[in-house]
Amino acid sequence: MKFVKTLKVQIYNLIRSYRFRVVDKLLDDHSKALLDIGCDELFFYEKLKDKYDITLADCAPRTEQIKKEDVQNLSFADNSFDIVLCQQVLEHVPDPVKAILELKRVAAKQLVISVPYEPFFTLCRFLSWEAEHLWAITPRLLKFYLGEPVYEDKICLKRYYIGIWKFD
């Protein structure tokens, strides 16, 4: 059982590294303030901390440098951050629509969202469904509330969706 858990972590780290390479190339280099929602493992923080002034937020922070925040009801003012990152979070919250609207509210220039891409129920998904996934967030839902992204892709065998929205 430990082998399976270790393998799962290694696969997730590979996917996260790939997602970072995609996102990093598209982030606005002229921006300074960045909010990373759901950053519990500090993966993106470690890679971006020299480039941006990063605020870390999570619903259950494990370190003092991470602020306790509910993505459905953020404490930040409108347009507080040039860039907002929200990766692999929306499928875990009770009201993802409220969370999407909050993310848009605090993002001044860019909003980066990634979610599992699960367009239909498959046997594979059924066998690997994670209990903490409350919803299957679709690109269509994101586009309904945020408009067309300036960039979108389905990566890692089309298992993950990444969308980037620009605001002026």
Number of C-alpha atoms within 10 A of each C-alpha: 6 7 8 9 10 11 12 12 12 12 12 12 13 13 16 17 14 14 19 16 11 14 18 14 9 14 16 13 10 9 16 13 17 25 24 22 25 24 24 18 12 15 13 19 20 9 12 15 12 9 14 18 16 19 18 22 21 19 16 14 17 13 11 8 11 20 16 19 18 17 24 18 12 16 12 12 10 14 16 16 25 22 28 27 24 21 21 19 20 26 19 15 18 13 14 21 16 14 20 20 16 19 28 20 17 22 26 21 19 24 27 23 24 24 21 22 18 17 11 8 9 10 9 8 11 9 8 9 10 9 7 9 16 14 15 18 21 15 22 11 14 18 13 9 12 18 12 16 16 12 13 16 14 16 16 13 7 11 13 17 22 22 20 21 21 20 14 6
